[in-house]
Amino acid sequence: MPTYDYSCDNCGHAFERVQRITENPVKKCPKCGKLKARRMIGGGGFILKGGGWESDLYSGPSNRAARAKKSSDSDSSGSESSSTAKPSKDDSSSKPEKTSGGKSDS
């Protein structure tokens, strides 16, 4: 649920509320009790909580291990990196297969 910032026009009290998006904004100030509170425009903070996310937005330790392996492979690959490698001429995986009407040519 999002956290909304509020400010009271009467007393100037600033406060936050965790509310559902569908809830109506708070009108009553918790400090002075007047119906002068209004929702402020906030920065829209985005926080990933829990053990399933990393700070680089990839999930879990399994992806961390895969990224570490990939980076170590590219470091030890020599002069030609995997991103600049060209497929060989006999590599048929880069050419799309022609099919007619969804039927295979088997």
Helices and strands as residue ranges (DSSP letters): E 3-8, E 14-18, E 37-39, H 60-75, G 92-94
